[in-house]
Amino acid sequence: MDYPKTRRLMQRGTDFLGCETAILCGAMSWVSERNLVSAISNAGGFGVIACGAMTPELLDAEIAATKAMTDRPFGVNLITMHPQLFDLIEVCGKHGVGHVVLAGGIPPKGSVEAIKGGANPAKVICFAPTLALAKKLLRSGADALVIEGMEAGGHIGPVSTSVLAQEILPELAGEHLVFVAGGIGKGQAIAGYLEMGAAGVQLGTRFACATESIAHPEFKKAFFRASARDAVASVQVDPRLPVIPVRALKNKGTEAFTAKQIEVAGMLDREEVVMGEAQLQIEHYWAGALRRAVIDGDVEGGSLMAGQSVGMVKEEEPVAQIVATLMAECEDALTRR
């Protein structure tokens, strides 16, 4: 099936990514690994490995394993606050990874240069939560941006996708590559953002339950049962612990996180930890809670990170089928206009 109108609007995005379809897969820790990433790239989309808290050795093995499963381009998502960020950048360079996505805050000094200036220069994609920051990131050398609204799963900002798109696309999309993410579950929404000037889109939740996703069957079942209103943002307990809110399905794990924050805040009060260490503890908590849900299937105590589009995820489908459905819906919407 060919999708002429969609492909024309995605052309800038596909040229930049080197794939057929400008649909990126959001980097979901424990989920966006070799199996899902290679399946998305093989289906014509753009898979992205979630490095998360991986060591350079683990990332090295993951990239090599992914390359063994696909000969198509894929990216790697690195968290800017990772203590070994520059070692991870080196691993990406060693493997000739073409695109590095920097997430979790302003890229530290020298990181963008390290990605773009190595022996195998890569393109840099950054997350932009505001227009001012978007401009700053582009000036600092970002080759493309992802604007992600609060409807997304996992770590979220305070503004909705539809508002970010209206603020940022008219200003920047003419000259720059901007991908839209957060709450996208159907091709009709993709059509709207492409018409507004987006170079493509990024989806996470829709792919988390793909046949090729290694997520535990119980994790997937929780997604199929959930509606949009079940995916709630975590609450911040203490203003001194500026925890980036996380959107996940309501369960005992979301309550446990509130308790964890109170515990860490108490340690701050007693001066048992410094602020940086306190925030890292919170990050590690999430990584562990997410692993329990995704890998072990602990859907009560683990963290079921999901975007509000979870209500549109009804069954396990192969990645190729998901991509084809999204493209057909998008093409249909563009044709009817």
RORO-740925 format. One record per residue (C-alpha): residue in one letter; z, x, y. Coordinates in nm, 2 decimals, decimal comma, padded with zeros to 4 digits, always signed. Layout:
! RORO-740925
r residu A | c3 Z | c1 X | c2 Y .
...
//
This chain:
! RORO-740925
r residu M | c3 +00,00 | c1 +00,00 | c2 +00,00 .
r residu D | c3 -00,09 | c1 +00,13 | c2 +00,34 .
r residu Y | c3 +00,10 | c1 +00,04 | c2 +00,66 .
r residu P | c3 -00,14 | c1 +00,13 | c2 +00,94 .
r residu K | c3 +00,06 | c1 -00,01 | c2 +01,24 .
r residu T | c3 +00,39 | c1 +00,13 | c2 +01,12 .
r residu R | c3 +00,24 | c1 +00,47 | c2 +01,04 .
r residu R | c3 +00,08 | c1 +00,49 | c2 +01,38 .
r residu L | c3 +00,42 | c1 +00,43 | c2 +01,55 .
r residu M | c3 +00,59 | c1 +00,67 | c2 +01,32 .
r residu Q | c3 +00,33 | c1 +00,94 | c2 +01,36 .
r residu R | c3 +00,53 | c1 +01,16 | c2 +01,59 .
r residu G | c3 +00,83 | c1 +01,14 | c2 +01,36 .
r residu T | c3 +00,63 | c1 +01,22 | c2 +01,04 .
r residu D | c3 +00,45 | c1 +01,51 | c2 +01,21 .
r residu F | c3 +00,79 | c1 +01,65 | c2 +01,31 .
r residu L | c3 +00,96 | c1 +01,60 | c2 +00,98 .
r residu G | c3 +00,66 | c1 +01,69 | c2 +00,76 .
r residu C | c3 +00,69 | c1 +01,38 | c2 +00,55 .
r residu E | c3 +00,49 | c1 +01,05 | c2 +00,51 .
r residu T | c3 +00,75 | c1 +00,80 | c2 +00,64 .
r residu A | c3 +00,98 | c1 +00,86 | c2 +00,93 .
r residu I | c3 +01,29 | c1 +00,72 | c2 +00,75 .
r residu L | c3 +01,57 | c1 +00,97 | c2 +00,73 .
r residu C | c3 +01,86 | c1 +00,92 | c2 +00,49 .
r residu G | c3 +02,19 | c1 +00,95 | c2 +00,67 .
r residu A | c3 +02,40 | c1 +01,24 | c2 +00,53 .
r residu M | c3 +02,68 | c1 +01,07 | c2 +00,34 .
r residu S | c3 +02,94 | c1 +01,31 | c2 +00,19 .
r residu W | c3 +02,94 | c1 +01,31 | c2 -00,19 .
r residu V | c3 +02,64 | c1 +01,07 | c2 -00,19 .
r residu S | c3 +02,36 | c1 +01,26 | c2 -00,02 .
r residu E | c3 +02,33 | c1 +01,53 | c2 -00,28 .
r residu R | c3 +02,04 | c1 +01,67 | c2 -00,49 .
r residu N | c3 +01,97 | c1 +01,34 | c2 -00,67 .
r residu L | c3 +01,94 | c1 +01,10 | c2 -00,38 .
r residu V | c3 +01,80 | c1 +01,36 | c2 -00,14 .
r residu S | c3 +01,51 | c1 +01,46 | c2 -00,37 .
r residu A | c3 +01,44 | c1 +01,09 | c2 -00,46 .
r residu I | c3 +01,41 | c1 +01,00 | c2 -00,09 .
r residu S | c3 +01,18 | c1 +01,30 | c2 -00,01 .
r residu N | c3 +00,97 | c1 +01,23 | c2 -00,32 .
r residu A | c3 +00,94 | c1 +00,87 | c2 -00,20 .
r residu G | c3 +00,78 | c1 +00,99 | c2 +00,13 .
r residu G | c3 +01,10 | c1 +00,97 | c2 +00,34 .
r residu F | c3 +01,32 | c1 +01,25 | c2 +00,46 .
r residu G | c3 +01,63 | c1 +01,33 | c2 +00,25 .
r residu V | c3 +01,92 | c1 +01,51 | c2 +00,41 .
r residu I | c3 +02,19 | c1 +01,70 | c2 +00,22 .
r residu A | c3 +02,54 | c1 +01,63 | c2 +00,34 .
r residu C | c3 +02,71 | c1 +01,97 | c2 +00,35 .
r residu G | c3 +03,04 | c1 +01,82 | c2 +00,47 .
r residu A | c3 +03,32 | c1 +02,05 | c2 +00,37 .
r residu M | c3 +03,11 | c1 +02,25 | c2 +00,12 .
r residu T | c3 +03,15 | c1 +02,63 | c2 +00,11 .
r residu P | c3 +02,84 | c1 +02,84 | c2 +00,17 .
r residu E | c3 +02,83 | c1 +02,91 | c2 -00,21 .
r residu L | c3 +02,82 | c1 +02,54 | c2 -00,29 .
r residu L | c3 +02,56 | c1 +02,46 | c2 -00,03 .
r residu D | c3 +02,35 | c1 +02,75 | c2 -00,16 .
r residu A | c3 +02,36 | c1 +02,59 | c2 -00,51 .
r residu E | c3 +02,29 | c1 +02,24 | c2 -00,38 .
r residu I | c3 +01,98 | c1 +02,35 | c2 -00,18 .
r residu A | c3 +01,85 | c1 +02,54 | c2 -00,48 .
r residu A | c3 +01,90 | c1 +02,24 | c2 -00,71 .
r residu T | c3 +01,74 | c1 +02,00 | c2 -00,46 .
r residu K | c3 +01,43 | c1 +02,23 | c2 -00,43 .
r residu A | c3 +01,40 | c1 +02,22 | c2 -00,81 .
r residu M | c3 +01,37 | c1 +01,84 | c2 -00,79 .
r residu T | c3 +01,13 | c1 +01,81 | c2 -00,50 .
r residu D | c3 +00,86 | c1 +02,02 | c2 -00,34 .
r residu R | c3 +00,87 | c1 +01,80 | c2 -00,03 .
r residu P | c3 +01,06 | c1 +01,87 | c2 +00,29 .
r residu F | c3 +01,43 | c1 +01,78 | c2 +00,33 .
r residu G | c3 +01,70 | c1 +01,87 | c2 +00,57 .
r residu V | c3 +02,07 | c1 +01,98 | c2 +00,57 .
r residu N | c3 +02,34 | c1 +01,82 | c2 +00,78 .
r residu L | c3 +02,61 | c1 +02,06 | c2 +00,90 .
r residu I | c3 +02,94 | c1 +01,96 | c2 +01,06 .
r residu T | c3 +02,99 | c1 +02,15 | c2 +01,39 .
r residu M | c3 +03,36 | c1 +02,20 | c2 +01,33 .
r residu H | c3 +03,32 | c1 +02,37 | c2 +00,99 .
r residu P | c3 +03,50 | c1 +02,70 | c2 +01,00 .
r residu Q | c3 +03,21 | c1 +02,88 | c2 +00,83 .
r residu L | c3 +02,93 | c1 +02,71 | c2 +01,03 .
r residu F | c3 +02,74 | c1 +03,03 | c2 +01,09 .
r residu D | c3 +02,75 | c1 +03,13 | c2 +00,72 .
r residu L | c3 +02,61 | c1 +02,78 | c2 +00,63 .
r residu I | c3 +02,33 | c1 +02,83 | c2 +00,89 .
r residu E | c3 +02,25 | c1 +03,16 | c2 +00,72 .
r residu V | c3 +02,23 | c1 +02,98 | c2 +00,37 .
r residu C | c3 +01,98 | c1 +02,73 | c2 +00,52 .
r residu G | c3 +01,78 | c1 +03,01 | c2 +00,66 .
r residu K | c3 +01,77 | c1 +03,20 | c2 +00,33 .
r residu H | c3 +01,62 | c1 +02,89 | c2 +00,16 .
r residu G | c3 +01,38 | c1 +02,82 | c2 +00,44 .
r residu V | c3 +01,52 | c1 +02,48 | c2 +00,51 .
r residu G | c3 +01,29 | c1 +02,34 | c2 +00,78 .
r residu H | c3 +01,54 | c1 +02,10 | c2 +00,96 .
r residu V | c3 +01,91 | c1 +02,14 | c2 +01,03 .
r residu V | c3 +02,11 | c1 +01,83 | c2 +01,15 .
r residu L | c3 +02,42 | c1 +01,92 | c2 +01,35 .
r residu A | c3 +02,68 | c1 +01,64 | c2 +01,35 .
r residu G | c3 +03,04 | c1 +01,59 | c2 +01,46 .
r residu G | c3 +03,04 | c1 +01,71 | c2 +01,82 .
r residu I | c3 +02,88 | c1 +01,95 | c2 +02,06 .
r residu P | c3 +02,72 | c1 +02,24 | c2 +01,87 .
r residu P | c3 +02,93 | c1 +02,56 | c2 +01,93 .
r residu K | c3 +02,79 | c1 +02,84 | c2 +02,14 .
r residu G | c3 +02,51 | c1 +03,03 | c2 +01,96 .
r residu S | c3 +02,47 | c1 +02,78 | c2 +01,67 .
r residu V | c3 +02,14 | c1 +02,63 | c2 +01,79 .
r residu E | c3 +02,00 | c1 +02,98 | c2 +01,86 .
r residu A | c3 +02,11 | c1 +03,09 | c2 +01,52 .
r residu I | c3 +01,92 | c1 +02,80 | c2 +01,35 .
r residu K | c3 +01,60 | c1 +02,84 | c2 +01,56 .
r residu G | c3 +01,60 | c1 +03,22 | c2 +01,59 .
r residu G | c3 +01,65 | c1 +03,34 | c2 +01,23 .
r residu A | c3 +01,39 | c1 +03,49 | c2 +00,99 .
r residu N | c3 +01,30 | c1 +03,13 | c2 +00,89 .
r residu P | c3 +01,34 | c1 +02,94 | c2 +01,21 .
r residu A | c3 +01,43 | c1 +02,57 | c2 +01,16 .
r residu K | c3 +01,41 | c1 +02,26 | c2 +01,38 .
r residu V | c3 +01,74 | c1 +02,13 | c2 +01,52 .
r residu I | c3 +01,84 | c1 +01,76 | c2 +01,51 .
r residu C | c3 +02,15 | c1 +01,66 | c2 +01,70 .
r residu F | c3 +02,35 | c1 +01,33 | c2 +01,74 .
r residu A | c3 +02,37 | c1 +01,20 | c2 +02,09 .
r residu P | c3 +02,63 | c1 +00,94 | c2 +02,17 .
r residu T | c3 +02,55 | c1 +00,90 | c2 +02,54 .
r residu L | c3 +02,24 | c1 +00,95 | c2 +02,76 .
r residu A | c3 +02,41 | c1 +01,24 | c2 +02,96 .
r residu L | c3 +02,49 | c1 +01,42 | c2 +02,64 .
r residu A | c3 +02,14 | c1 +01,35 | c2 +02,50 .
r residu K | c3 +01,99 | c1 +01,53 | c2 +02,80 .
r residu K | c3 +02,24 | c1 +01,82 | c2 +02,77 .
r residu L | c3 +02,15 | c1 +01,87 | c2 +02,40 .
r residu L | c3 +01,78 | c1 +01,87 | c2 +02,47 .
r residu R | c3 +01,84 | c1 +02,13 | c2 +02,74 .
r residu S | c3 +02,04 | c1 +02,34 | c2 +02,49 .
r residu G | c3 +01,75 | c1 +02,35 | c2 +02,25 .
r residu A | c3 +01,77 | c1 +02,04 | c2 +02,03 .
r residu D | c3 +01,42 | c1 +01,95 | c2 +01,90 .
r residu A | c3 +01,51 | c1 +01,59 | c2 +01,82 .
r residu L | c3 +01,80 | c1 +01,35 | c2 +01,86 .
r residu V | c3 +01,96 | c1 +01,08 | c2 +01,65 .
r residu I | c3 +02,13 | c1 +00,80 | c2 +01,84 .
r residu E | c3 +02,37 | c1 +00,62 | c2 +01,61 .
r residu G | c3 +02,56 | c1 +00,30 | c2 +01,70 .
r residu M | c3 +02,90 | c1 +00,19 | c2 +01,60 .
r residu E | c3 +02,76 | c1 -00,04 | c2 +01,33 .
r residu A | c3 +02,71 | c1 +00,27 | c2 +01,11 .
r residu G | c3 +02,93 | c1 +00,37 | c2 +00,82 .
r residu G | c3 +03,16 | c1 +00,68 | c2 +00,83 .
r residu H | c3 +03,24 | c1 +00,85 | c2 +01,16 .
r residu I | c3 +03,13 | c1 +00,63 | c2 +01,45 .
r residu G | c3 +03,11 | c1 +00,62 | c2 +01,83 .
r residu P | c3 +03,22 | c1 +00,33 | c2 +02,05 .
r residu V | c3 +02,87 | c1 +00,19 | c2 +02,15 .
r residu S | c3 +02,64 | c1 -00,04 | c2 +01,95 .
r residu T | c3 +02,30 | c1 +00,07 | c2 +01,83 .
r residu S | c3 +02,12 | c1 -00,19 | c2 +02,04 .
r residu V | c3 +02,28 | c1 -00,08 | c2 +02,36 .
r residu L | c3 +02,23 | c1 +00,29 | c2 +02,29 .
r residu A | c3 +01,86 | c1 +00,22 | c2 +02,22 .
r residu Q | c3 +01,82 | c1 +00,04 | c2 +02,55 .
r residu E | c3 +01,99 | c1 +00,31 | c2 +02,74 .
r residu I | c3 +01,83 | c1 +00,61 | c2 +02,58 .
r residu L | c3 +01,48 | c1 +00,52 | c2 +02,45 .
r residu P | c3 +01,32 | c1 +00,42 | c2 +02,78 .
r residu E | c3 +01,46 | c1 +00,73 | c2 +02,94 .
r residu L | c3 +01,38 | c1 +00,99 | c2 +02,68 .
r residu A | c3 +01,15 | c1 +00,86 | c2 +02,41 .
r residu G | c3 +00,83 | c1 +00,92 | c2 +02,61 .
r residu E | c3 +00,88 | c1 +01,30 | c2 +02,61 .
r residu H | c3 +01,12 | c1 +01,36 | c2 +02,32 .
r residu L | c3 +01,17 | c1 +01,26 | c2 +01,96 .
r residu V | c3 +01,46 | c1 +01,01 | c2 +01,92 .
r residu F | c3 +01,55 | c1 +00,86 | c2 +01,58 .
r residu V | c3 +01,77 | c1 +00,54 | c2 +01,58 .
r residu A | c3 +02,05 | c1 +00,48 | c2 +01,33 .
r residu G | c3 +02,34 | c1 +00,24 | c2 +01,27 .
r residu G | c3 +02,33 | c1 -00,10 | c2 +01,12 .
r residu I | c3 +01,96 | c1 -00,09 | c2 +01,01 .
r residu G | c3 +01,91 | c1 -00,29 | c2 +00,69 .
r residu K | c3 +01,57 | c1 -00,45 | c2 +00,72 .
r residu G | c3 +01,22 | c1 -00,34 | c2 +00,83 .
r residu Q | c3 +01,21 | c1 -00,60 | c2 +01,11 .
r residu A | c3 +01,47 | c1 -00,39 | c2 +01,29 .
r residu I | c3 +01,27 | c1 -00,07 | c2 +01,23 .
r residu A | c3 +00,97 | c1 -00,24 | c2 +01,39 .
r residu G | c3 +01,17 | c1 -00,33 | c2 +01,70 .
r residu Y | c3 +01,30 | c1 +00,03 | c2 +01,75 .
r residu L | c3 +00,96 | c1 +00,18 | c2 +01,69 .
r residu E | c3 +00,81 | c1 -00,05 | c2 +01,96 .
r residu M | c3 +01,08 | c1 +00,07 | c2 +02,20 .
r residu G | c3 +00,97 | c1 +00,43 | c2 +02,14 .
r residu A | c3 +01,18 | c1 +00,56 | c2 +01,86 .
r residu A | c3 +01,00 | c1 +00,83 | c2 +01,65 .
r residu G | c3 +01,17 | c1 +00,69 | c2 +01,33 .
r residu V | c3 +01,50 | c1 +00,56 | c2 +01,19 .
r residu Q | c3 +01,79 | c1 +00,68 | c2 +00,98 .
r residu L | c3 +01,96 | c1 +00,46 | c2 +00,72 .
r residu G | c3 +02,26 | c1 +00,54 | c2 +00,51 .
r residu T | c3 +02,43 | c1 +00,23 | c2 +00,37 .
r residu R | c3 +02,10 | c1 +00,09 | c2 +00,24 .
r residu F | c3 +02,05 | c1 +00,41 | c2 +00,02 .
r residu A | c3 +02,41 | c1 +00,45 | c2 -00,10 .
r residu C | c3 +02,35 | c1 +00,21 | c2 -00,38 .
r residu A | c3 +02,01 | c1 +00,32 | c2 -00,48 .
r residu T | c3 +01,95 | c1 +00,38 | c2 -00,85 .
r residu E | c3 +01,93 | c1 +00,75 | c2 -00,79 .
r residu S | c3 +02,26 | c1 +00,76 | c2 -00,60 .
r residu I | c3 +02,54 | c1 +00,92 | c2 -00,81 .
r residu A | c3 +02,80 | c1 +00,69 | c2 -00,65 .
r residu H | c3 +03,02 | c1 +00,53 | c2 -00,91 .
r residu P | c3 +02,92 | c1 +00,19 | c2 -01,05 .
r residu E | c3 +03,25 | c1 +00,04 | c2 -00,91 .
r residu F | c3 +03,16 | c1 +00,19 | c2 -00,56 .
r residu K | c3 +02,82 | c1 +00,02 | c2 -00,57 .
r residu K | c3 +02,97 | c1 -00,31 | c2 -00,69 .
r residu A | c3 +03,21 | c1 -00,31 | c2 -00,39 .
r residu F | c3 +02,90 | c1 -00,28 | c2 -00,16 .
r residu F | c3 +02,72 | c1 -00,57 | c2 -00,34 .
r residu R | c3 +03,02 | c1 -00,79 | c2 -00,29 .
r residu A | c3 +03,09 | c1 -00,70 | c2 +00,07 .
r residu S | c3 +02,97 | c1 -00,88 | c2 +00,38 .
r residu A | c3 +02,92 | c1 -00,73 | c2 +00,73 .
r residu R | c3 +03,27 | c1 -00,82 | c2 +00,84 .
r residu D | c3 +03,43 | c1 -00,63 | c2 +00,56 .
r residu A | c3 +03,32 | c1 -00,30 | c2 +00,70 .
r residu V | c3 +03,59 | c1 -00,23 | c2 +00,96 .
r residu A | c3 +03,66 | c1 +00,06 | c2 +01,19 .
r residu S | c3 +03,98 | c1 +00,26 | c2 +01,13 .
r residu V | c3 +04,26 | c1 +00,22 | c2 +01,40 .
r residu Q | c3 +04,39 | c1 +00,51 | c2 +01,60 .
r residu V | c3 +04,77 | c1 +00,53 | c2 +01,58 .
r residu D | c3 +04,86 | c1 +00,81 | c2 +01,82 .
r residu P | c3 +04,66 | c1 +00,89 | c2 +02,13 .
r residu R | c3 +04,74 | c1 +01,26 | c2 +02,08 .
r residu L | c3 +04,54 | c1 +01,25 | c2 +01,75 .
r residu P | c3 +04,20 | c1 +01,16 | c2 +01,88 .
r residu V | c3 +04,08 | c1 +01,06 | c2 +01,54 .
r residu I | c3 +03,71 | c1 +00,97 | c2 +01,54 .
r residu P | c3 +03,71 | c1 +00,62 | c2 +01,40 .
r residu V | c3 +03,56 | c1 +00,57 | c2 +01,06 .
r residu R | c3 +03,39 | c1 +00,25 | c2 +00,94 .
r residu A | c3 +03,47 | c1 +00,16 | c2 +00,58 .
r residu L | c3 +03,53 | c1 -00,15 | c2 +00,36 .
r residu K | c3 +03,88 | c1 -00,29 | c2 +00,40 .
r residu N | c3 +04,11 | c1 -00,19 | c2 +00,11 .
r residu K | c3 +04,44 | c1 -00,01 | c2 +00,04 .
r residu G | c3 +04,27 | c1 +00,31 | c2 +00,14 .
r residu T | c3 +04,22 | c1 +00,19 | c2 +00,50 .
r residu E | c3 +04,60 | c1 +00,11 | c2 +00,52 .
r residu A | c3 +04,69 | c1 +00,45 | c2 +00,36 .
r residu F | c3 +04,49 | c1 +00,62 | c2 +00,64 .
r residu T | c3 +04,70 | c1 +00,45 | c2 +00,90 .
r residu A | c3 +05,01 | c1 +00,58 | c2 +00,72 .
r residu K | c3 +04,85 | c1 +00,93 | c2 +00,70 .
r residu Q | c3 +04,81 | c1 +00,94 | c2 +01,08 .
r residu I | c3 +05,17 | c1 +00,84 | c2 +01,13 .
r residu E | c3 +05,28 | c1 +01,12 | c2 +00,90 .
r residu V | c3 +05,06 | c1 +01,38 | c2 +01,08 .
r residu A | c3 +05,18 | c1 +01,26 | c2 +01,42 .
r residu G | c3 +05,54 | c1 +01,31 | c2 +01,30 .
r residu M | c3 +05,45 | c1 +01,67 | c2 +01,20 .
r residu L | c3 +05,31 | c1 +01,72 | c2 +01,56 .
r residu D | c3 +05,64 | c1 +01,58 | c2 +01,70 .
r residu R | c3 +05,84 | c1 +01,82 | c2 +01,49 .
r residu E | c3 +05,60 | c1 +02,10 | c2 +01,59 .
r residu E | c3 +05,53 | c1 +02,17 | c2 +01,22 .
r residu V | c3 +05,15 | c1 +02,18 | c2 +01,29 .
r residu V | c3 +04,93 | c1 +02,26 | c2 +01,59 .
r residu M | c3 +04,67 | c1 +02,01 | c2 +01,71 .
r residu G | c3 +04,37 | c1 +02,18 | c2 +01,55 .
r residu E | c3 +04,54 | c1 +02,19 | c2 +01,21 .
r residu A | c3 +04,65 | c1 +01,83 | c2 +01,25 .
r residu Q | c3 +04,29 | c1 +01,72 | c2 +01,31 .
r residu L | c3 +04,17 | c1 +01,92 | c2 +01,01 .
r residu Q | c3 +04,43 | c1 +01,75 | c2 +00,79 .
r residu I | c3 +04,29 | c1 +01,42 | c2 +00,89 .
r residu E | c3 +03,93 | c1 +01,54 | c2 +00,81 .
r residu H | c3 +04,04 | c1 +01,67 | c2 +00,47 .
r residu Y | c3 +04,21 | c1 +01,33 | c2 +00,41 .
r residu W | c3 +03,88 | c1 +01,16 | c2 +00,46 .
r residu A | c3 +03,69 | c1 +01,40 | c2 +00,24 .
r residu G | c3 +03,94 | c1 +01,35 | c2 -00,05 .
r residu A | c3 +03,96 | c1 +00,97 | c2 +00,00 .
r residu L | c3 +03,58 | c1 +00,94 | c2 +00,00 .
r residu R | c3 +03,55 | c1 +01,15 | c2 -00,31 .
r residu R | c3 +03,80 | c1 +00,93 | c2 -00,50 .
r residu A | c3 +03,58 | c1 +00,62 | c2 -00,42 .
r residu V | c3 +03,23 | c1 +00,77 | c2 -00,47 .
r residu I | c3 +03,29 | c1 +01,00 | c2 -00,76 .
r residu D | c3 +03,60 | c1 +00,85 | c2 -00,94 .
r residu G | c3 +03,53 | c1 +00,49 | c2 -00,86 .
r residu D | c3 +03,88 | c1 +00,43 | c2 -00,71 .
r residu V | c3 +03,77 | c1 +00,14 | c2 -00,49 .
r residu E | c3 +04,12 | c1 +00,04 | c2 -00,40 .
r residu G | c3 +04,27 | c1 +00,37 | c2 -00,29 .
r residu G | c3 +03,96 | c1 +00,56 | c2 -00,20 .
r residu S | c3 +03,75 | c1 +00,53 | c2 +00,12 .
r residu L | c3 +03,45 | c1 +00,30 | c2 +00,09 .
r residu M | c3 +03,26 | c1 +00,42 | c2 +00,39 .
r residu A | c3 +02,99 | c1 +00,16 | c2 +00,47 .
r residu G | c3 +02,80 | c1 +00,04 | c2 +00,77 .
r residu Q | c3 +02,79 | c1 -00,32 | c2 +00,88 .
r residu S | c3 +02,44 | c1 -00,35 | c2 +00,71 .
r residu V | c3 +02,63 | c1 -00,35 | c2 +00,38 .
r residu G | c3 +02,59 | c1 -00,73 | c2 +00,37 .
r residu M | c3 +02,22 | c1 -00,67 | c2 +00,32 .
r residu V | c3 +02,27 | c1 -00,45 | c2 +00,01 .
r residu K | c3 +02,26 | c1 -00,69 | c2 -00,28 .
r residu E | c3 +02,15 | c1 -00,49 | c2 -00,59 .
r residu E | c3 +02,08 | c1 -00,14 | c2 -00,72 .
r residu E | c3 +01,71 | c1 -00,05 | c2 -00,65 .
r residu P | c3 +01,51 | c1 +00,27 | c2 -00,69 .
r residu V | c3 +01,47 | c1 +00,46 | c2 -00,36 .
r residu A | c3 +01,09 | c1 +00,42 | c2 -00,38 .
r residu Q | c3 +01,14 | c1 +00,04 | c2 -00,39 .
r residu I | c3 +01,38 | c1 +00,04 | c2 -00,09 .
r residu V | c3 +01,13 | c1 +00,25 | c2 +00,12 .
r residu A | c3 +00,84 | c1 +00,03 | c2 +00,02 .
r residu T | c3 +01,03 | c1 -00,29 | c2 +00,11 .
r residu L | c3 +01,14 | c1 -00,15 | c2 +00,45 .
r residu M | c3 +00,78 | c1 -00,04 | c2 +00,53 .
r residu A | c3 +00,63 | c1 -00,37 | c2 +00,42 .
r residu E | c3 +00,88 | c1 -00,57 | c2 +00,63 .
r residu C | c3 +00,82 | c1 -00,34 | c2 +00,93 .
r residu E | c3 +00,44 | c1 -00,38 | c2 +00,90 .
r residu D | c3 +00,47 | c1 -00,75 | c2 +00,86 .
r residu A | c3 +00,68 | c1 -00,78 | c2 +01,18 .
r residu L | c3 +00,44 | c1 -00,56 | c2 +01,38 .
r residu T | c3 +00,14 | c1 -00,76 | c2 +01,25 .
r residu R | c3 +00,29 | c1 -01,09 | c2 +01,34 .
r residu R | c3 +00,35 | c1 -00,97 | c2 +01,70 .
//
